[in-house]
């Protein structure tokens, strides 16, 4: 922060407080000292704390100490957490952060039940025509130029056994996340006539659910269980444990892969 009484100089007292225990080369740019090497420990180190957090079924957090080696686990997403004190925040002008352009929207963590969507809505979105963005331009062989295009998926015919893989993991440039949305899927008499092109070429396009694969946990680790129907009874399979369940217990937000067979 600059001195209120002067717009051309920095707060000398704040600069001295930051650098009071350091030995620096005598280099100054606009009143701010800098050096290639800091031999002492600055008091600014006490104003904030750095810690490393790994994601997984059992997340762990460890402190980051300056100039000490840091063990970073492979094949896992990590977070660097910075904890600022109120006094440290007063030393910096953060008003510019209010004018930054938004580049991504991160989901808000909530304790409420996740949003619910039907499997029919998922199929409609899967089959909807999708405009491609500027990063996926299509090269036109006629005009010899890259042009914005669109893509469309259709279900031509359906097999005897139909496997539906729900999208439970989201990836983009900034974030990888587990999607906990509750998907309401039909158990008996699922009619696919509205989603297929050749309706008359198949004897039946009605399906019945007979198994579900569930995933619990996050991106770094988790646990799989299964529901399966044997005869008229549904069972839960959890490692070596198997127990009967009711049909009303099948639908959960952990459902990952759905298995249907033609009726």
C-alpha atoms as an extended CHARMM CRD file, in Angstrom:
* protein
*
       263  EXT
         1         1  UNK       CA              0.0000000000        0.0000000000        0.0000000000  PROA      1               0.0000000000
         2         2  UNK       CA              1.2180000000        3.5120000000       -0.7720000000  PROA      2               0.0000000000
         3         3  UNK       CA              1.2970000000        6.2610000000        1.8340000000  PROA      3               0.0000000000
         4         4  UNK       CA             -1.9500000000        8.2120000000        1.9040000000  PROA      4               0.0000000000
         5         5  UNK       CA              0.0080000000       11.4800000000        1.9600000000  PROA      5               0.0000000000
         6         6  UNK       CA              2.0730000000       10.6620000000       -1.1110000000  PROA      6               0.0000000000
         7         7  UNK       CA              1.2370000000        8.8310000000       -4.3240000000  PROA      7               0.0000000000
         8         8  UNK       CA              4.8580000000        8.7090000000       -5.4860000000  PROA      8               0.0000000000
         9         9  UNK       CA              6.5530000000        6.8310000000       -2.6610000000  PROA      9               0.0000000000
        10        10  UNK       CA              6.0190000000        3.5930000000       -0.7830000000  PROA      10              0.0000000000
        11        11  UNK       CA              5.5030000000        3.3160000000        2.9220000000  PROA      11              0.0000000000
        12        12  UNK       CA              9.1150000000        3.3530000000        4.1610000000  PROA      12              0.0000000000
        13        13  UNK       CA              8.1440000000        1.8750000000        7.4910000000  PROA      13              0.0000000000
        14        14  UNK       CA              6.3880000000       -1.0810000000        5.8410000000  PROA      14              0.0000000000
        15        15  UNK       CA              9.3690000000       -1.7290000000        3.5810000000  PROA      15              0.0000000000
        16        16  UNK       CA             11.7220000000       -1.5890000000        6.5500000000  PROA      16              0.0000000000
        17        17  UNK       CA              9.5370000000       -4.0060000000        8.4960000000  PROA      17              0.0000000000
        18        18  UNK       CA              9.5940000000       -6.4870000000        5.6480000000  PROA      18              0.0000000000
        19        19  UNK       CA             13.3550000000       -6.2600000000        5.1370000000  PROA      19              0.0000000000
        20        20  UNK       CA             14.6020000000       -5.5530000000        8.6410000000  PROA      20              0.0000000000
        21        21  UNK       CA             16.2850000000       -8.9400000000        9.1370000000  PROA      21              0.0000000000
        22        22  UNK       CA             17.5770000000       -9.4350000000        5.5920000000  PROA      22              0.0000000000
        23        23  UNK       CA             20.8660000000       -8.6590000000        3.8800000000  PROA      23              0.0000000000
        24        24  UNK       CA             20.3290000000       -7.4610000000        0.3320000000  PROA      24              0.0000000000
        25        25  UNK       CA             22.3100000000       -6.1300000000       -2.5560000000  PROA      25              0.0000000000
        26        26  UNK       CA             21.9810000000       -2.3920000000       -2.8790000000  PROA      26              0.0000000000
        27        27  UNK       CA             19.5690000000       -2.3830000000       -5.7950000000  PROA      27              0.0000000000
        28        28  UNK       CA             16.4990000000       -0.1720000000       -5.7500000000  PROA      28              0.0000000000
        29        29  UNK       CA             13.7450000000        0.2630000000       -8.3330000000  PROA      29              0.0000000000
        30        30  UNK       CA             11.0990000000        2.9160000000       -7.5670000000  PROA      30              0.0000000000
        31        31  UNK       CA             11.8790000000        2.6850000000       -3.8900000000  PROA      31              0.0000000000
        32        32  UNK       CA             11.4670000000       -1.1150000000       -3.6360000000  PROA      32              0.0000000000
        33        33  UNK       CA             14.6090000000       -3.0230000000       -2.6550000000  PROA      33              0.0000000000
        34        34  UNK       CA             15.4550000000       -6.3180000000       -4.3520000000  PROA      34              0.0000000000
        35        35  UNK       CA             18.2910000000       -8.8070000000       -4.4790000000  PROA      35              0.0000000000
        36        36  UNK       CA             19.2980000000      -12.1020000000       -6.0050000000  PROA      36              0.0000000000
        37        37  UNK       CA             19.7860000000      -13.7920000000       -2.6670000000  PROA      37              0.0000000000
        38        38  UNK       CA             18.2570000000      -13.2370000000        0.7580000000  PROA      38              0.0000000000
        39        39  UNK       CA             20.5040000000      -14.5730000000        3.5010000000  PROA      39              0.0000000000
        40        40  UNK       CA             18.3950000000      -13.6740000000        6.5280000000  PROA      40              0.0000000000
        41        41  UNK       CA             14.8410000000      -14.6010000000        7.3780000000  PROA      41              0.0000000000
        42        42  UNK       CA             12.2970000000      -11.9000000000        6.5980000000  PROA      42              0.0000000000
        43        43  UNK       CA              9.5390000000      -11.0720000000        9.0140000000  PROA      43              0.0000000000
        44        44  UNK       CA              7.0900000000      -11.3240000000        6.1040000000  PROA      44              0.0000000000
        45        45  UNK       CA              7.5140000000      -15.1020000000        6.3790000000  PROA      45              0.0000000000
        46        46  UNK       CA              5.4690000000      -14.9360000000        9.5530000000  PROA      46              0.0000000000
        47        47  UNK       CA              2.5630000000      -13.1810000000        7.8430000000  PROA      47              0.0000000000
        48        48  UNK       CA              1.3560000000      -16.1820000000        5.8820000000  PROA      48              0.0000000000
        49        49  UNK       CA              1.6660000000      -19.9650000000        5.9140000000  PROA      49              0.0000000000
        50        50  UNK       CA              1.9750000000      -22.3860000000        2.9920000000  PROA      50              0.0000000000
        51        51  UNK       CA              0.7380000000      -25.9530000000        3.1350000000  PROA      51              0.0000000000
        52        52  UNK       CA              0.4120000000      -28.8290000000        0.6750000000  PROA      52              0.0000000000
        53        53  UNK       CA             -2.7650000000      -30.8750000000        0.4910000000  PROA      53              0.0000000000
        54        54  UNK       CA             -3.1410000000      -34.0820000000       -1.5060000000  PROA      54              0.0000000000
        55        55  UNK       CA             -6.5240000000      -35.2890000000       -2.6960000000  PROA      55              0.0000000000
        56        56  UNK       CA             -7.6880000000      -38.8150000000       -2.0840000000  PROA      56              0.0000000000
        57        57  UNK       CA             -9.9130000000      -41.0540000000       -0.0500000000  PROA      57              0.0000000000
        58        58  UNK       CA             -7.7310000000      -40.0750000000        2.9380000000  PROA      58              0.0000000000
        59        59  UNK       CA             -6.4840000000      -36.5370000000        2.1640000000  PROA      59              0.0000000000
        60        60  UNK       CA             -3.3160000000      -35.3350000000        3.8770000000  PROA      60              0.0000000000
        61        61  UNK       CA             -1.9460000000      -31.8680000000        4.6000000000  PROA      61              0.0000000000
        62        62  UNK       CA              1.6750000000      -30.9450000000        5.3240000000  PROA      62              0.0000000000
        63        63  UNK       CA              3.4340000000      -27.6270000000        5.9440000000  PROA      63              0.0000000000
        64        64  UNK       CA              5.7270000000      -26.1430000000        3.3120000000  PROA      64              0.0000000000
        65        65  UNK       CA              8.9910000000      -24.7820000000        4.6970000000  PROA      65              0.0000000000
        66        66  UNK       CA             11.0510000000      -22.3920000000        2.5860000000  PROA      66              0.0000000000
        67        67  UNK       CA             14.2500000000      -23.8630000000        1.0600000000  PROA      67              0.0000000000
        68        68  UNK       CA             13.4320000000      -27.3810000000        2.2650000000  PROA      68              0.0000000000
        69        69  UNK       CA             12.7120000000      -30.2850000000       -0.1340000000  PROA      69              0.0000000000
        70        70  UNK       CA              9.0390000000      -31.1450000000       -0.6430000000  PROA      70              0.0000000000
        71        71  UNK       CA              7.8130000000      -34.6480000000       -1.4420000000  PROA      71              0.0000000000
        72        72  UNK       CA              5.0200000000      -34.4400000000       -4.0080000000  PROA      72              0.0000000000
        73        73  UNK       CA              3.0780000000      -37.6720000000       -4.6660000000  PROA      73              0.0000000000
        74        74  UNK       CA              2.7220000000      -38.7650000000       -8.2610000000  PROA      74              0.0000000000
        75        75  UNK       CA             -0.5550000000      -39.3060000000      -10.1570000000  PROA      75              0.0000000000
        76        76  UNK       CA             -2.5390000000      -37.1750000000       -7.7430000000  PROA      76              0.0000000000
        77        77  UNK       CA             -3.9940000000      -33.7060000000       -7.8790000000  PROA      77              0.0000000000
        78        78  UNK       CA             -2.4410000000      -31.4300000000       -5.2600000000  PROA      78              0.0000000000
        79        79  UNK       CA             -3.4400000000      -28.1070000000       -3.7520000000  PROA      79              0.0000000000
        80        80  UNK       CA             -1.1780000000      -25.3440000000       -2.4550000000  PROA      80              0.0000000000
        81        81  UNK       CA             -2.9540000000      -23.5100000000        0.3590000000  PROA      81              0.0000000000
        82        82  UNK       CA             -1.9160000000      -20.0110000000        1.4460000000  PROA      82              0.0000000000
        83        83  UNK       CA             -3.1960000000      -18.7530000000        4.8040000000  PROA      83              0.0000000000
        84        84  UNK       CA             -2.8960000000      -14.9520000000        5.1550000000  PROA      84              0.0000000000
        85        85  UNK       CA             -3.1990000000      -13.0770000000        8.4300000000  PROA      85              0.0000000000
        86        86  UNK       CA             -5.3750000000       -9.9740000000        8.6740000000  PROA      86              0.0000000000
        87        87  UNK       CA             -2.3100000000       -7.8190000000        9.3660000000  PROA      87              0.0000000000
        88        88  UNK       CA             -0.5160000000       -9.1170000000        6.2870000000  PROA      88              0.0000000000
        89        89  UNK       CA             -3.5060000000       -8.3530000000        4.0600000000  PROA      89              0.0000000000
        90        90  UNK       CA             -3.3980000000       -4.7040000000        5.1320000000  PROA      90              0.0000000000
        91        91  UNK       CA              0.0970000000       -4.3210000000        3.6190000000  PROA      91              0.0000000000
        92        92  UNK       CA             -1.0960000000       -4.9970000000        0.0720000000  PROA      92              0.0000000000
        93        93  UNK       CA             -3.5300000000       -3.3120000000       -2.2710000000  PROA      93              0.0000000000
        94        94  UNK       CA             -5.8700000000       -6.0960000000       -3.4090000000  PROA      94              0.0000000000
        95        95  UNK       CA             -8.4030000000       -3.8840000000       -5.2010000000  PROA      95              0.0000000000
        96        96  UNK       CA             -7.0150000000       -5.0020000000       -8.5870000000  PROA      96              0.0000000000
        97        97  UNK       CA             -8.3160000000       -8.5180000000       -7.8950000000  PROA      97              0.0000000000
        98        98  UNK       CA            -11.8600000000       -7.1890000000       -8.2060000000  PROA      98              0.0000000000
        99        99  UNK       CA            -11.2040000000       -6.2640000000      -11.8530000000  PROA      99              0.0000000000
       100       100  UNK       CA             -9.7140000000       -9.5450000000      -13.0650000000  PROA      100             0.0000000000
       101       101  UNK       CA            -11.4640000000      -11.2810000000      -15.9500000000  PROA      101             0.0000000000
       102       102  UNK       CA            -13.1850000000      -14.4930000000      -14.9120000000  PROA      102             0.0000000000
       103       103  UNK       CA            -11.5260000000      -17.4730000000      -16.6110000000  PROA      103             0.0000000000
       104       104  UNK       CA            -13.2970000000      -20.3480000000      -14.8580000000  PROA      104             0.0000000000
       105       105  UNK       CA            -16.1080000000      -20.9850000000      -12.4440000000  PROA      105             0.0000000000
       106       106  UNK       CA            -15.3230000000      -23.3480000000       -9.6010000000  PROA      106             0.0000000000
       107       107  UNK       CA            -18.1520000000      -25.3160000000       -7.9950000000  PROA      107             0.0000000000
       108       108  UNK       CA            -19.3120000000      -24.1740000000       -4.6000000000  PROA      108             0.0000000000
       109       109  UNK       CA            -18.9540000000      -26.8180000000       -1.9160000000  PROA      109             0.0000000000
       110       110  UNK       CA            -22.2780000000      -27.2950000000       -0.1800000000  PROA      110             0.0000000000
       111       111  UNK       CA            -23.6440000000      -29.6100000000        2.4540000000  PROA      111             0.0000000000
       112       112  UNK       CA            -26.9980000000      -29.7370000000        0.6940000000  PROA      112             0.0000000000
       113       113  UNK       CA            -28.1270000000      -32.7550000000       -1.3320000000  PROA      113             0.0000000000
       114       114  UNK       CA            -26.6850000000      -32.5700000000       -4.8810000000  PROA      114             0.0000000000
       115       115  UNK       CA            -28.8340000000      -31.4810000000       -7.7800000000  PROA      115             0.0000000000
       116       116  UNK       CA            -31.0320000000      -34.2080000000       -9.2890000000  PROA      116             0.0000000000
       117       117  UNK       CA            -31.3490000000      -34.9870000000      -13.0010000000  PROA      117             0.0000000000
       118       118  UNK       CA            -33.2320000000      -37.7580000000      -14.8140000000  PROA      118             0.0000000000
       119       119  UNK       CA            -31.5230000000      -40.2720000000      -17.1010000000  PROA      119             0.0000000000
       120       120  UNK       CA            -33.8850000000      -39.1560000000      -19.8800000000  PROA      120             0.0000000000
       121       121  UNK       CA            -32.5090000000      -35.6170000000      -19.6290000000  PROA      121             0.0000000000
       122       122  UNK       CA            -28.9740000000      -37.0280000000      -19.7910000000  PROA      122             0.0000000000
       123       123  UNK       CA            -29.8170000000      -38.9050000000      -23.0100000000  PROA      123             0.0000000000
       124       124  UNK       CA            -31.4020000000      -35.8180000000      -24.5340000000  PROA      124             0.0000000000
       125       125  UNK       CA            -28.2710000000      -33.7940000000      -23.7730000000  PROA      125             0.0000000000
       126       126  UNK       CA            -26.0500000000      -36.5860000000      -25.1610000000  PROA      126             0.0000000000
       127       127  UNK       CA            -27.9700000000      -36.5970000000      -28.4740000000  PROA      127             0.0000000000
       128       128  UNK       CA            -28.3920000000      -32.8210000000      -28.7970000000  PROA      128             0.0000000000
       129       129  UNK       CA            -26.5550000000      -31.0200000000      -31.5800000000  PROA      129             0.0000000000
       130       130  UNK       CA            -23.4930000000      -29.3140000000      -30.1200000000  PROA      130             0.0000000000
       131       131  UNK       CA            -21.7130000000      -26.2890000000      -31.6560000000  PROA      131             0.0000000000
       132       132  UNK       CA            -17.9490000000      -26.6580000000      -31.6310000000  PROA      132             0.0000000000
       133       133  UNK       CA            -15.8430000000      -23.8700000000      -30.1340000000  PROA      133             0.0000000000
       134       134  UNK       CA            -13.0350000000      -21.8650000000      -31.7660000000  PROA      134             0.0000000000
       135       135  UNK       CA            -10.4740000000      -24.4130000000      -30.5250000000  PROA      135             0.0000000000
       136       136  UNK       CA            -12.2530000000      -27.1740000000      -32.5430000000  PROA      136             0.0000000000
       137       137  UNK       CA            -12.5590000000      -25.4780000000      -35.9230000000  PROA      137             0.0000000000
       138       138  UNK       CA            -13.3850000000      -27.7040000000      -38.9140000000  PROA      138             0.0000000000
       139       139  UNK       CA            -11.2810000000      -27.4630000000      -42.0740000000  PROA      139             0.0000000000
       140       140  UNK       CA            -13.5440000000      -27.0420000000      -45.1000000000  PROA      140             0.0000000000
       141       141  UNK       CA            -12.0690000000      -28.8360000000      -48.1620000000  PROA      141             0.0000000000
       142       142  UNK       CA            -14.0480000000      -26.5880000000      -50.5320000000  PROA      142             0.0000000000
       143       143  UNK       CA            -13.1790000000      -23.0930000000      -49.3040000000  PROA      143             0.0000000000
       144       144  UNK       CA             -9.8210000000      -24.2220000000      -47.8230000000  PROA      144             0.0000000000
       145       145  UNK       CA            -10.4960000000      -22.4370000000      -44.5360000000  PROA      145             0.0000000000
       146       146  UNK       CA            -11.1610000000      -23.4010000000      -40.9170000000  PROA      146             0.0000000000
       147       147  UNK       CA            -14.7970000000      -22.7870000000      -40.0110000000  PROA      147             0.0000000000
       148       148  UNK       CA            -16.8830000000      -23.2360000000      -36.9100000000  PROA      148             0.0000000000
       149       149  UNK       CA            -19.0070000000      -26.3780000000      -37.1290000000  PROA      149             0.0000000000
       150       150  UNK       CA            -21.3070000000      -28.5360000000      -35.0180000000  PROA      150             0.0000000000
       151       151  UNK       CA            -21.5460000000      -32.2290000000      -34.1950000000  PROA      151             0.0000000000
       152       152  UNK       CA            -24.4790000000      -34.5560000000      -33.6010000000  PROA      152             0.0000000000
       153       153  UNK       CA            -24.6210000000      -38.0930000000      -32.1680000000  PROA      153             0.0000000000
       154       154  UNK       CA            -27.4660000000      -40.5400000000      -32.8780000000  PROA      154             0.0000000000
       155       155  UNK       CA            -28.3760000000      -43.9940000000      -31.5990000000  PROA      155             0.0000000000
       156       156  UNK       CA            -28.8580000000      -46.1550000000      -34.6970000000  PROA      156             0.0000000000
       157       157  UNK       CA            -29.6270000000      -49.5520000000      -33.1500000000  PROA      157             0.0000000000
       158       158  UNK       CA            -29.5260000000      -50.8870000000      -29.5900000000  PROA      158             0.0000000000
       159       159  UNK       CA            -27.9990000000      -54.1980000000      -28.3990000000  PROA      159             0.0000000000
       160       160  UNK       CA            -29.5170000000      -56.9160000000      -26.2370000000  PROA      160             0.0000000000
       161       161  UNK       CA            -27.4170000000      -55.7560000000      -23.2940000000  PROA      161             0.0000000000
       162       162  UNK       CA            -27.2280000000      -51.9730000000      -22.9470000000  PROA      162             0.0000000000
       163       163  UNK       CA            -24.5000000000      -50.4440000000      -20.7410000000  PROA      163             0.0000000000
       164       164  UNK       CA            -24.8350000000      -46.7550000000      -19.7880000000  PROA      164             0.0000000000
       165       165  UNK       CA            -21.7130000000      -45.1130000000      -18.3480000000  PROA      165             0.0000000000
       166       166  UNK       CA            -22.5580000000      -41.9610000000      -16.4030000000  PROA      166             0.0000000000
       167       167  UNK       CA            -20.0760000000      -39.0770000000      -16.4410000000  PROA      167             0.0000000000
       168       168  UNK       CA            -18.9380000000      -38.8710000000      -12.8220000000  PROA      168             0.0000000000
       169       169  UNK       CA            -15.6070000000      -37.1070000000      -13.3530000000  PROA      169             0.0000000000
       170       170  UNK       CA            -15.2080000000      -33.6140000000      -14.7710000000  PROA      170             0.0000000000
       171       171  UNK       CA            -11.9730000000      -32.3110000000      -16.3160000000  PROA      171             0.0000000000
       172       172  UNK       CA            -10.9780000000      -28.8940000000      -17.6090000000  PROA      172             0.0000000000
       173       173  UNK       CA             -7.8830000000      -26.7030000000      -17.7560000000  PROA      173             0.0000000000
       174       174  UNK       CA             -8.1560000000      -25.6450000000      -14.1260000000  PROA      174             0.0000000000
       175       175  UNK       CA            -10.1100000000      -28.3060000000      -12.2540000000  PROA      175             0.0000000000
       176       176  UNK       CA            -10.7380000000      -32.0220000000      -11.9240000000  PROA      176             0.0000000000
       177       177  UNK       CA            -13.7470000000      -32.9480000000       -9.8570000000  PROA      177             0.0000000000
       178       178  UNK       CA            -16.0240000000      -35.8380000000       -8.8850000000  PROA      178             0.0000000000
       179       179  UNK       CA            -19.6460000000      -35.2160000000       -9.8640000000  PROA      179             0.0000000000
       180       180  UNK       CA            -22.0880000000      -36.2570000000       -7.1300000000  PROA      180             0.0000000000
       181       181  UNK       CA            -25.2960000000      -35.3840000000       -8.9890000000  PROA      181             0.0000000000
       182       182  UNK       CA            -28.1610000000      -37.7600000000       -8.2390000000  PROA      182             0.0000000000
       183       183  UNK       CA            -29.3270000000      -39.3840000000      -11.5050000000  PROA      183             0.0000000000
       184       184  UNK       CA            -32.8720000000      -40.7540000000      -11.3990000000  PROA      184             0.0000000000
       185       185  UNK       CA            -32.8960000000      -43.8010000000      -13.7020000000  PROA      185             0.0000000000
       186       186  UNK       CA            -35.7890000000      -46.1760000000      -14.5060000000  PROA      186             0.0000000000
       187       187  UNK       CA            -35.6090000000      -49.7320000000      -13.1830000000  PROA      187             0.0000000000
       188       188  UNK       CA            -38.2880000000      -51.4590000000      -15.2770000000  PROA      188             0.0000000000
       189       189  UNK       CA            -39.7820000000      -50.7450000000      -18.7040000000  PROA      189             0.0000000000
       190       190  UNK       CA            -37.2940000000      -48.1330000000      -19.9330000000  PROA      190             0.0000000000
       191       191  UNK       CA            -38.6230000000      -47.1190000000      -23.3810000000  PROA      191             0.0000000000
       192       192  UNK       CA            -35.8920000000      -46.0340000000      -25.8400000000  PROA      192             0.0000000000
       193       193  UNK       CA            -38.2320000000      -45.3730000000      -28.7640000000  PROA      193             0.0000000000
       194       194  UNK       CA            -37.6760000000      -41.6060000000      -28.5130000000  PROA      194             0.0000000000
       195       195  UNK       CA            -33.8900000000      -41.9560000000      -28.7300000000  PROA      195             0.0000000000
       196       196  UNK       CA            -33.2790000000      -44.3710000000      -31.6390000000  PROA      196             0.0000000000
       197       197  UNK       CA            -33.3800000000      -43.7770000000      -35.4010000000  PROA      197             0.0000000000
       198       198  UNK       CA            -34.5110000000      -47.2180000000      -36.6900000000  PROA      198             0.0000000000
       199       199  UNK       CA            -37.4760000000      -47.9900000000      -34.4770000000  PROA      199             0.0000000000
       200       200  UNK       CA            -39.1770000000      -50.5380000000      -36.7650000000  PROA      200             0.0000000000
       201       201  UNK       CA            -36.0750000000      -52.6820000000      -37.2850000000  PROA      201             0.0000000000
       202       202  UNK       CA            -36.0000000000      -53.9560000000      -33.6890000000  PROA      202             0.0000000000
       203       203  UNK       CA            -38.4660000000      -56.2790000000      -32.0250000000  PROA      203             0.0000000000
       204       204  UNK       CA            -38.3300000000      -54.4050000000      -28.7470000000  PROA      204             0.0000000000
       205       205  UNK       CA            -36.6580000000      -51.2540000000      -27.5070000000  PROA      205             0.0000000000
       206       206  UNK       CA            -37.8180000000      -51.5390000000      -23.9150000000  PROA      206             0.0000000000
       207       207  UNK       CA            -35.2310000000      -52.3760000000      -21.2850000000  PROA      207             0.0000000000
       208       208  UNK       CA            -35.0710000000      -53.5310000000      -17.6880000000  PROA      208             0.0000000000
       209       209  UNK       CA            -32.2960000000      -52.7220000000      -15.2160000000  PROA      209             0.0000000000
       210       210  UNK       CA            -30.4480000000      -55.7410000000      -13.8130000000  PROA      210             0.0000000000
       211       211  UNK       CA            -27.2160000000      -54.3390000000      -12.2990000000  PROA      211             0.0000000000
       212       212  UNK       CA            -25.5560000000      -51.1110000000      -11.1050000000  PROA      212             0.0000000000
       213       213  UNK       CA            -21.8920000000      -50.3530000000      -10.4450000000  PROA      213             0.0000000000
       214       214  UNK       CA            -21.3620000000      -47.7260000000       -7.7130000000  PROA      214             0.0000000000
       215       215  UNK       CA            -18.3470000000      -45.5330000000       -6.9740000000  PROA      215             0.0000000000
       216       216  UNK       CA            -17.6790000000      -43.8910000000       -3.6100000000  PROA      216             0.0000000000
       217       217  UNK       CA            -14.8560000000      -41.4360000000       -2.9710000000  PROA      217             0.0000000000
       218       218  UNK       CA            -13.0760000000      -38.8040000000       -5.0400000000  PROA      218             0.0000000000
       219       219  UNK       CA            -10.5480000000      -38.3540000000       -7.8280000000  PROA      219             0.0000000000
       220       220  UNK       CA             -7.5440000000      -39.6960000000       -5.9440000000  PROA      220             0.0000000000
       221       221  UNK       CA             -9.1300000000      -42.8620000000       -4.5940000000  PROA      221             0.0000000000
       222       222  UNK       CA            -12.3980000000      -44.5760000000       -3.8740000000  PROA      222             0.0000000000
       223       223  UNK       CA            -14.3350000000      -47.7820000000       -3.4770000000  PROA      223             0.0000000000
       224       224  UNK       CA            -16.6070000000      -49.7570000000       -5.8210000000  PROA      224             0.0000000000
       225       225  UNK       CA            -19.7040000000      -51.7440000000       -4.9190000000  PROA      225             0.0000000000
       226       226  UNK       CA            -22.4380000000      -53.3020000000       -7.0490000000  PROA      226             0.0000000000
       227       227  UNK       CA            -26.1640000000      -53.9830000000       -7.0250000000  PROA      227             0.0000000000
       228       228  UNK       CA            -27.3890000000      -56.9660000000       -9.0390000000  PROA      228             0.0000000000
       229       229  UNK       CA            -30.7030000000      -58.7400000000       -9.4660000000  PROA      229             0.0000000000
       230       230  UNK       CA            -30.7960000000      -62.5310000000       -9.0410000000  PROA      230             0.0000000000
       231       231  UNK       CA            -34.2500000000      -63.8170000000       -9.8800000000  PROA      231             0.0000000000
       232       232  UNK       CA            -36.6340000000      -61.3440000000       -8.2950000000  PROA      232             0.0000000000
       233       233  UNK       CA            -34.3160000000      -60.3570000000       -5.4400000000  PROA      233             0.0000000000
       234       234  UNK       CA            -31.7730000000      -57.5260000000       -5.4850000000  PROA      234             0.0000000000
       235       235  UNK       CA            -28.4080000000      -57.9100000000       -3.7140000000  PROA      235             0.0000000000
       236       236  UNK       CA            -25.5680000000      -55.6010000000       -2.7550000000  PROA      236             0.0000000000
       237       237  UNK       CA            -22.0250000000      -56.8420000000       -3.4240000000  PROA      237             0.0000000000
       238       238  UNK       CA            -19.3680000000      -55.1240000000       -1.2830000000  PROA      238             0.0000000000
       239       239  UNK       CA            -16.0350000000      -56.9350000000       -1.4980000000  PROA      239             0.0000000000
       240       240  UNK       CA            -16.6490000000      -60.3350000000        0.1410000000  PROA      240             0.0000000000
       241       241  UNK       CA            -19.9560000000      -59.2880000000        1.7030000000  PROA      241             0.0000000000
       242       242  UNK       CA            -23.2770000000      -59.9280000000       -0.0340000000  PROA      242             0.0000000000
       243       243  UNK       CA            -26.6630000000      -59.0150000000        1.3880000000  PROA      243             0.0000000000
       244       244  UNK       CA            -30.2160000000      -58.6140000000        0.0770000000  PROA      244             0.0000000000
       245       245  UNK       CA            -31.6240000000      -55.1310000000       -0.4710000000  PROA      245             0.0000000000
       246       246  UNK       CA            -34.9550000000      -53.7060000000       -1.5700000000  PROA      246             0.0000000000
       247       247  UNK       CA            -35.5990000000      -52.1710000000       -4.9630000000  PROA      247             0.0000000000
       248       248  UNK       CA            -35.9470000000      -48.7640000000       -3.3070000000  PROA      248             0.0000000000
       249       249  UNK       CA            -32.2840000000      -48.8280000000       -2.2130000000  PROA      249             0.0000000000
       250       250  UNK       CA            -30.8800000000      -49.1090000000       -5.7370000000  PROA      250             0.0000000000
       251       251  UNK       CA            -30.9950000000      -45.4350000000       -6.7140000000  PROA      251             0.0000000000
       252       252  UNK       CA            -28.1510000000      -43.4390000000       -5.1130000000  PROA      252             0.0000000000
       253       253  UNK       CA            -25.8270000000      -40.5930000000       -6.1180000000  PROA      253             0.0000000000
       254       254  UNK       CA            -22.9960000000      -43.1760000000       -6.2570000000  PROA      254             0.0000000000
       255       255  UNK       CA            -24.4320000000      -44.9020000000       -9.3620000000  PROA      255             0.0000000000
       256       256  UNK       CA            -21.6790000000      -45.0050000000      -12.0040000000  PROA      256             0.0000000000
       257       257  UNK       CA            -22.4870000000      -47.6800000000      -14.6100000000  PROA      257             0.0000000000
       258       258  UNK       CA            -26.0110000000      -48.9430000000      -15.3860000000  PROA      258             0.0000000000
       259       259  UNK       CA            -26.6820000000      -52.3730000000      -16.9590000000  PROA      259             0.0000000000
       260       260  UNK       CA            -29.9310000000      -52.9520000000      -18.8700000000  PROA      260             0.0000000000
       261       261  UNK       CA            -31.2510000000      -55.9770000000      -20.8070000000  PROA      261             0.0000000000
       262       262  UNK       CA            -33.9220000000      -56.0140000000      -23.4550000000  PROA      262             0.0000000000
       263       263  UNK       CA            -37.3880000000      -57.0510000000      -22.2820000000  PROA      263             0.0000000000
